[in-house]
Amino acid sequence: MSLPMPEIDAEVLALARGGDRAACEAVYRLFAPMAYRVARRLLTSAAAAEDALQEGFVDVFGKLASYRGEAGFGFWVRRIVVNRCLMQLRSAWESRRAPEEPVESLLPAPVSALSADHAIDLERALSVLPATARVVVWLHDVEGYTHREIGELLGHTASFSKSQLARAHEKLRALLSTSTDESESKSCPGVLKTC
Amino acid sequence: MSWRTEDLLSLRDDEPMDAELRTRLLEDRAASGELASLRSIREALRVLPDPEPPPHVWARIRAELDAIPPTRHPWAAWRHWCGGGAIAASVALAALWLLGGQPGAPDDPGLPSATTVSTQTRNDRPLVPVNYASLVAESERLERMLGQLPAQRSLMNASTAQAIAGLEDRIAWLDQQITLAAARGVAPEQRMMLWDQRVEMMNALLHVRYAQAQDAGF
């Protein structure tokens, strides 16, 4: 099960295909939150995620004529943005980027079901995962990609994706447990629910 | 009992796995605890707050799109003229261009009846009244069918290539007219005619592409 995907009005999409800028902006506004969420989680750097968002949507509008409706439009947009993110991760330049911004900068006013502290712990843990493990756990557990799809994206097999997912969870658990040990005065963190 | 995280994840995600292993994992208290932890982490990831996209990104996207030069094609000049002139004139011109010389074309080059658009039996389209929504839906359906055909061969004869390029250009021109018509508040009846023309062109393109795919042995 993945997060819900917005749906685009057919006429707005048709107008966007024809290059209508207002329609293109409507498409962007509808799908940018989803696209930026994906980019920000896969890339961790705000600047890199912004680049992926911008270039991803330039790709989307450039390829609109080729969209044949074989998959939901939102899923098609997401695939383009994910590919942009993977291109960045593979680039040598990505490895020379400035250190990641503080994780707290990711958080708006806490409105999620997690408390702000727990969200920060999980954000931090996610951001320090190796890139491949982070990509796999986010695409699989949150975005709903199958292991086969992830394997194809990464140029590997479904088995590779499964092993990376296992590695990601083992690492997350270790990081979250460390975070718990460091704050012994707090009650058992709800994210693990082990006590 | 020892287990692999991969096996617990397969159990968590209802993936196919050895039935005996599944039973042993479910019956093992420690494994069940780990399974609950894996579920908790997944749920916690899903409810992490979404970061807001930076507000200036759309302006940059638009600037990049606006910087893309228009297609250098003989159609470009005509499109530019039609886009700059009266929409009503370009719609009438499109009707003339498409209906002229074809069987049953009216002597009066004015717009066809606005209330219903009867389609001819060519290209397998039935003689039924259509409405705006059905034309848009039909256009989308034809796009999907086109997408299911194999990719175009890089080598094809000149006349086929020219026919495909011509149809694709006409469809692109119609898309531009549809956009302009909507933006300028052209009556729905006239916009419906543009969509009808688009469906005709899409049908024609589908036929040519299908024939091409047949020739290639698909």
Interface residues (C-beta under 8 A of the other chain):
Chain A: L3 A10 E11 A14 L15 R17 G18 G19 D20 R21 A22 A23 C24 E25 Y28 R29 A32 P33 A35 Y36 R37 R40 A46 E50 L53 Q54 F57 V58 F61 G62 A65 S66 Y67 R68 G69 E70 L106 L107 P108 P110 V111 S112 A113 L114 H118 A119 L122 E123 L126 V137 W138 D141 V142 K162 S163 L165 A166 R167 H169 E170 L172 R173 L176 G190 V191 L192 K193 T194
Chain B: R4 T5 E6 L9 S10 G33 A36 S37 L38 S40 I41 R42 A44 L45 R46 V47 L48 P49 D50 P51 E52 P53 P54 V57 W58 R60 I61 R62 E64 L65 I68 V136 A137 S139 E140 E143 R144 L146 G147 Q148 A172 D175 Q176 I178 T179 A182 A183
